[in-house]
Structure formats: C-alpha cells, structure tokens
C-alpha cells in the first residue's frame, strides 16, 4: 500500500444531515484544525454524538494566515512541504489546478471545502475556548468551555485532543548570555517580509521555517545571517521532474529502504555544508526532513551569510562561536515549539521535553477515554494520519473495533517508542516521529485485527 490520493477518489457531496445515535458514547473534540476536522468527520459519519470546539472564528488551524485564534504559525510565503496528493484526505483530493506544493490560502480553502462537502460544519462551535478538561469519579470527562454565551461545563465519555503542536513557541533555555539592543521574536510571530525590509536580520534555526525566513531575508533585508548550531541535510522537493514524495515505495518495506532513498536525495541535492552551513553529524534519515528550494541560491549569491551557533549577544550585534560577529537589530528564533495542553493538569498529562509516549501516537494507556489526534511528526503530512486515527477511534467508540489487551498495548507502545527514538538523533523535535506510509500500513493492519477482536468478543469466541 502506498498513499497517493487521485482526483477520481473524491466522494460525492453529502446532501442530507446525519443524526447522531444517543445510545452511543459522547465525545468532545478540541480544535478544528486539520486534525480536529478529520476527527469531527469520522465521528459524524459514525453517528456518534459529539461537540467540536475551536478557539478562533475559522477552521483550518495553522494554515489560516493571521488566524484570529492567535495560534497559527502561518506566514505570507508559507507553502506545504508535502505534495498535494500526499497531503489530501483519502476521499477528498485537492483541486486539479493546485500547484504541486500549494500555498497556505489554498490549503485553508481546501479544509473549508472539506467541511462543507461532507456537511458537518454545524458540529463545530467557533470562538470557544476549552479552559479545562478533568476526569470525573465515574470515568467520564468534565470539560469547561467559554464562548460567546459565557462559561459552562459539559460531561463527555471521551475527549479527542487536536489542539496542534506548532503554537507554543520554544525559546532557548537558558537564554544566551549578554544584552541585546534590538528586537527579538520567535518565528511564530513572523508574518511577512515587511518585517525584514532594510534590517540587519539574524535567523537562528535549521528547520523549514528558518530556511523560508532566511531566503526572504536574503531578498529584502539590509543584511541576512542564518545561524545553526547543528547542520541539517536539505532535501529536494522535486526528483526526476516530479514531487519527490510521489516516488513512493511499498509501505511494508523495511525502513532501511526509505533511508537509502533519503540518502540518495541528499546526495543529488548537494550538501549545504559546502556552502558554509555546519556539516550534519547525522545521516539524512536520522532527522525530520528539511526542504528548501531557495536556500542554496541565497547562500551562493552571498545575500545570506552562514554562521555557526551563537556564543553571546552584544548590544547591536551577535557574537558566534567561531569568534565572528554580525550586526543585528532583528533576531528571529526559529527554534521550534513546546508540546503543551493548557486545558489539562500537568500532573495528569504533560510532555516533558516534548516526549509523551502514546500507543500508536493516540491512546494514553492510563487515561481511558482521552485520545490524541495528529500528535505526531511524520516523514510526510499529518492530515492522512489524523484521518486514519480518527476512523479507527470512531470504530472503537461504536464497538466495531477493540483495542489490544492492556499488556499487549503497553508492550507495543514501548517497542514503537524505543524504535523511533533509536532511529532519530536525540532532540525535542524528534519525540513524535513516524514514517508516513509505514504508519498508515500498520494502522490499517491494526484496524483489521481490532475488528476481529471485537467480533470475537461479541460472539463469545476467545481471541
């Protein structure tokens, strides 16, 4: 199996409104970004009673530019790093006239069309904050929400957390020594190149956002520097004349085949260390992929200057570990995000160092009824994975699927977590990594196994 949505796969638009079955368990979905709407659709089609609460006044999460919820990491030039057919939901391909890598407003429109097409927009309550989620004594969940009508509490059998993980900005801790006279922002606060015009800009980071902002700064800033403590392999978006991620392999193949493919892509693209960035100390498959079509030209042209990590800040300049300095009046920290759940007591659930082990990245073994949707970082797009998670959980709530026995579930969770931690170098950005196609393949097999377990329980046959 290989995931590639083709135009003919789109399901017909829904005309009638589905009614929920009051005999089925109730669910609260937190967030109406790409993962939350996938969860809402799965629950709606399973006729499960649920509410979906969204902090902002629009669906789409981080892909809504200047999202009123204040949590979007979207900037003016943001485009997807996964090609459209690999990012689309399984029954709703993106429009044929979209480019290979769509821009943010096209993705936001796609999500809005998805909700309208399948007719579940009425299940989403906008402009509503989920303030607290607490377990009750009888095994349910008490959810406190605040919206236009005020604050209220509602009880649910289940909660699906889909609040995203690209909104709580992570800054260097401890902070770098020295005093700085200029402006400092996290990349989350970056909106457009207007913020860079005519300024001495230093961008700190080695991920996709750092690359994008650095390329823009190289075009409009007075001076542009990118500072990296650790080198990264920058992979190409295209290979053999087509989007690189569409050169798919069977999902059942061992990971070393994917690793070999990524290594080949890195060699073809060329090592950016030859242009002055740090030499990567890991193999291309040992970190989350970084892609940029413009970083090499910016470095070659001299409009972007590479520097190693920062040693200290010094008034109107930055001092780097090699002793060099750069003038700076705008320092942009593209240093990633914390994984946090402000509505959950940290004593109940927290992701220290962004690490929260979960079974199949969605089930907490000690908290029945609390599920996580899209809390993963794939070698690909989150959306199809969130969709597959949501469908499996909807089957669980309707009784068509049964989880593994507790001991088996915990053993699988520990083994998967250890395998992925071993595969990627130790970093807060690698605590939720999964292999896109292999994860979908595993979830498909698990869903079939769980359906057999559920049927065995129903008929009284031991599994």
N, C-alpha and C positions, 0 to 999 in steps of 0.2 A: 504494500500500500504506500502510495505517495500522495501528499495533499496538494492539489492544484485545482482550484475552482474554475470551471469553464462556463462561458455565458449560458449555455443551454441548461445549466444546473439550477437556475433560479426557479423557485417555487411560485405558483400563482398567488396573486394578491388575495388576502383574506377579505371576504365581504361581510360575513356575519360576526357578531361579537360572541366570544365564547364565555360561558358562565362557569364559575368555579363550583366544585363539589364541596359542600360544607362538611361532609364526613371526613375529608382528608385533612392532614395537619396544615397548620398555618405557618407562614414564613415572612420574615422581614428582610428585604434586600436593601443594603446600604450602598448607595451610589448608583448613578445612571450614566457612567462612562461606558467604554466598550465592553467591559466585563459585566457590569450591572445590567445592561440591556440584554446581554446574552442570557443571564440568569432569569431575568423577567420573562423573556420569550419562552424559555424552556418550562418555567412554572405555569405560564399562561396556557401553553399548548397541552400541558398535562392536567389542566383544570384544577390546579392546586390554588387554594386561597392565599393571597399574599399582598403585601404593600411594598412598593419601591420608593425610597426617599432619596431625593437629590438636593444637595446644598444649594446649587445655583439655579438660575432661571432657564437653563438649556441643558439638553442631554449632550453627551459626547465627551465629557471629561477633559483630558489634557489636550484633545485635538480641537477644542473650541478656543480660537485666538482671543485673548483677553477675556476669558471666561468669567462671568460675574461671580462664580464661586470662589475666585481668588486663588485657586489651587492649580491652575493649568501651567504647565511648563512650556507651552507653545510660544514660538517666536515667528516673526514675519516670514522668514525663509524656510521654515521647517517643512521637510518632506519626509516621507516614510523611507526606512532603510530596508523594508521587505517589499517585494514587488506586489502589485495589486492582487493577482490571482492567489498568492500565498498568504495574503493578509485577510482576504474576504471570508465571511461566514460561509458554511458549506452549501447553503441553499439560497444564497443571495450574492452573486458575483458583482463586482464593481462595474460601472458603465464601460462600454467598449471604447468610448472616446477619452477615457482617462489615460494619462501617460503611464509608462511602466512603473514609475515611482511617483505617486500622487502627492500633492501638496496638502497642507493642513485643512484648508477650507473645503477641499474635495472630500477628504475623509470625514469631516464633520457633517457635510451634506449626506454622505453615504450612510452614516449612523442614523440621521434623522429619517432618511428614506426607509431604512430597515424597520424602524419602529412603526412608521406609517403603513408600510407594505403589509406587515403582519398584524396590524391593528391592535396593538397593546399599549398605545400611548396613554390611555385613560388610567392605566395601572400605576403610572409614575407620578408622584407628588413632588413638584418642584419647590424651590425656595424654602426647603425644610431641612433643618439640622438635626441629626441624630446626636443627642448630647450624652446619652449613657445607655449601655447595654449591660444588664445584670442577670445572673442566673437566679431563678426562684427556687424555693424549697421543694416544689413539686416537679422539678426537672424542666421547667419552661424558661422563657427569657422575657424579662421586663425591659421594654425599650422606651426611653424618654425622647420625645421629638418636640422641636419648636418650629412652628411655621407661622404663616400669616394670621392664623386664628388663635395663636398662643401656644402654650406648652401643655402637652398631655402625655399620658403613659398608656402603652398598649402591651398586652401579653401575646407572645407567639410561641409556637412549638419549636421553631427553628429560626436561625439568623444566618444570612449569607453576607459575608463581608466582602464588598467590592469597592473599597474606597481608594484603590490605586496606591502606587508606591513611588510616584515621582512628584511629590508636592512638599514634603517636609525637608527643606534644604539642609544639607550637611556641610558644615564649615570645618576648617582644620581645628583639631582639638588635640593638644593645646595649640593656641594661636602662635603664629610665628613671632619671634621677638622683634622689638623695635617699634618706632612710631611712624605712622603714615599720614601724610597731609591731604591725600587725595580721597576719592570716592571709592568705596568698596561695595560690590554687590555679588550676590550669588547668581549663577546663570539662570536660576528660576525667575529672577527679576529682569532678565534681558528680554526685550520685546522686538527691537528693530535696530537697523544700522544707524538710525538717527542718534542713538545713544553713544555711538563711536566716532562720529564725524569730528575731525580736527583734534582728536585727543591722543595722548600717549597711553596706549592700552596694553596691559599685560593680562593674558588669559592663562589661568592655571588649571591644567587638566589634560587628560589623554583620551577622553571618550568622544562620542559622536557630537554632543553639544559643544564641547571645547573646539573640536575641529571646525564645525559650522561657524561658530562665532569668530574664530581666528581668521577664517577665509574672508568673512565680511569685513573684519577689521583691516585686513591687508588691502582692501579696496578703498576705504574711506577714512581711516584713522591717520593722524599725523605720524604715528609710529605704532607698529604692532609686534608684540612678542608673545610667543607661546612657551610656557614653562612646564616641563614634565620631569617628575622625579623618576618615573619608570617608563620605559619605552613600550610601545604597542605596535602590533602589526596592523597596518591599514589595508584592508581588503578591497578589491574592486567591486563595483556594483554590477558590472557587465562582464560577461565572458562569452567568447565565440559569438559576439553580436547580439546576445540576448541577456536579460537579467540573470545574474549569476545564480540566484537561489532557485531558478526554474530548471536548472540542470540537476534534477532530483535523482535520488538513489532509493532503492527499496528500503523501507523502514526497518526491516528485520536484520539488515546487515550490521555487523559489529561496529562499534564506534571508531575503530582504527581506520575504517574506510572513509568516514567523514573527516577524520583527522588528516588523512592523506590528501583529500580534496582541498581542505582549507590550506594546507601547506603549499599545495600547487598554486592556489590562488594568490597566496602571499608572495611566492616567487615571481609569478607573472606580473603582479602589480609593482614589485620592486620594494626593497626595504627602505623606509623613510629615514632610517638611521644614516643612510648615505647622504641625506640632505641636512643633517645636523641634529636631528632628534635623537634621544637616547636609544641605544641598542636594546631591543627587547631581551629580557633574561629568561623568557619562557618560549614555548612553541606556539604557533598560531592557534592551535586548538585548545590551549590552556587558559584562554581568557575570553570574555564576551567579545564578539566581533565588533570592530570599529571600521566604519566605511566612510570614505570621503572622496569625492571626485575632484575637489579643488585644492586640497592641502599641498599636493606636490607642486603644482604650478605656483602657488603662493610662496613656497619655500625656494623654489628655483629662481623666481623673479627677484628675490630679495626684499619683497614688500612685507614678508613675515619673517621675523628673526627667531630661530630656535634657541632656547636656553634650558639648562638643567633646572633642578629644583631650587626653591628659594632658601636662602640662608637667613635673611632678615629684611625687614622693611626699614627704610631710612629716609624719612621726610618725603621728598618729591621723587624718590627713586626706589628701585628694588635691587637688592644685592643677591646674587645667585651663588650656588655652592662652588662654582669654578672661579669665583672672585670677580666676575664681570658684573656690570650694573646696567640698568635701563631706566630712562626717565619714565615716570608713570603718574598720571592723575586719575586713571580709572583701572582698578584692579578687579577682575572678574574671576570668581571662584567657581569653576565648573567641576565641582568636587563631589557630585552625587547627592544622594538622598538617604534619609533615615526611614526605615520601615516602622511606622507607628500607627496606633489605633487609639485616637484620643477619647473614644467613647467606651473603651474597655479599661478596667482597672489593671494597671501594670502587674499587680500581684496575681492577676488571673491569666493574662496573656501579654507577653512582651517579646520583642525580637532584639535581644541584646546583640550588638554587633551586626544587626540585620539578619540574625540567624534564628529562624523559627521552624524547627523540624515539623513536617506535616506528612500524613500519608497521601501520596500522590499529589502533594502540594495543595491539599484542600481539606483534609479531615484531621482535626485535633483529637487524639485518642482519649484524652482525659476530659473532654468537654462535649458530650453528645449534643447534637443539635446546633453546634456552632461550626460553620463551614466558611472556607475562604475561596473566592473566585478570582482568578487572574493574578494570584500572588506567586508569580514565577517570572523567571527571566530566560526566555528561550533563545536558542540559536534560530531565530525566526520571529514571527509575530505572536502576540499574546491572544489575539481575538479568536482564532480557531480553537485554541486550547481552552479558553474560558467557555466557549460554546460546548465543547466535549465534556468538560467538568460539569457544567450546568445540566446537560441532558442526563448524565449519569446520576447526579443528585436528585433530579426530578424523578427518575425511576426508583431511586431509594425511597423517596417520600411517598410514592404511590404503591410501594410494596412489590414492584416488578423486579427489583434488584436488591440484593443483600450484601452487606459488607463482609469481608473475611472475618473469621473468628478473631477475637481480640489479640491473642498471642501471635497469630499469623500477621495481622495488620501491623503490629508493633515491630515484628521482625522484618517485614518488607520495608517499613518506613526507615528503620535504622540502616538496612542494607543500601537502599537507594540514596539516603543522605550521605553515607560514607563514600559511596561510589562517586557521586558528583563532587564532593569535597576533595577527593583524591585527584579527580580529573583536572580541576581548575586550580590555579595558584591561589593561596590564601589571601582573601580580600573581602571587604564588606560588600563589594559588588558581585561576588560570586556565590552568595549563600543560597540563591534560589534558581540556579541554572538548571535547565533541562534541554535535551536535544529534541527539537520540534517534532520531526517525523517519528522518531522512536517513541516519544511520549504519547503521541496520538495512537500509535500502534499498540502500545502497552495498555492504554485506557480502553481501546476497543476490545482487546482480549479480556481485560478485567471485567468489562461490562457484560460480556457473554458469560464469563464464569459466575458473576454475581447473579445473573438471571437464572442460571442453573441452580445456584444455592437457594434462591427464593422459591423456585418451583419445587425443589426437594422439600423445603420446609412446609410448603402449602400442602403437598401430597403426603407428607409424613415419611418420606424416604430420606435416610441419612445421607449427608453429602460426603 
